Amino acid sequence: MCLLLSHVQEGEGNGRYLRALGIRANTPAAFWFSDLDRALDWVEDRMPERDRFEDAPEPGLRDTAFFAGLEENEMATLGTLLQRQELDHGDVLFREGDAADRVYLIARGSVSIKVQLSGENRARRLATFVLGVFFGEMTVLEDGCRSVDAFAKGSQVVLYSLRAEDLAGILRDHPQLGIKPYRNLGRELTTRLCITSGALPVPE
């Protein structure tokens, strides 16, 4: 176990004060980070769970949240529309402003989501999505552009993607099948909204 410090730099006020107190003897400078994002990235890159996500076999897609409840023949129909993509650590999946035209499902590794804030010289970390999670789901609800950046995390990242126009075509041509991913999408969005709302402070 080690202690990480955020918003601390050796040459600045807090860093000089902590060094004077002898903190560096127990917490080396390598564990001092200028902000929380860098500290969290350090932890994510080293936590044991990461190896589990990277080394685990690819999950059966029909067992993931986006395709839950599909029959074998329905999954076979959708399977012809899925596009597989392999990325290395640090590869850019998309950038803010890119066309938002598909939803992604993580079959191996993880994906880091970041946003560039005005006045800051680096992107702010928003979330890290892991094995079995889908993201980019707003693309199936409305046209537009990406509002964040997405980067691969892990020695091998495997994604499957489904274009919004293909999913809309399935709903049009096979409504009983097409409604199932949309239903799962609604459930996931509701869950994420509840989590986000629970993390917000309650107004006094």
QUITADA-V521908 format. One record per helix or strand of 2 or more residues. SS is the DSSP state (~ for helix, > for strand). FROM is the first residue (numbers start at 1). TO is the last residue. If there is no record, write none. Layout:
ss=SS from=FROM to=TO
ss=SS from=FROM to=TO
This chain:
ss=> from=5 to=6
ss=~ from=13 to=20
ss=~ from=23 to=26
ss=~ from=29 to=31
ss=> from=32 to=33
ss=~ from=36 to=46
ss=~ from=48 to=55
ss=~ from=61 to=63
ss=~ from=65 to=67
ss=~ from=72 to=79
ss=> from=83 to=87
ss=> from=92 to=94
ss=> from=102 to=116
ss=> from=123 to=129
ss=> from=134 to=135
ss=~ from=137 to=140
ss=> from=149 to=163
ss=~ from=164 to=173
ss=~ from=175 to=199
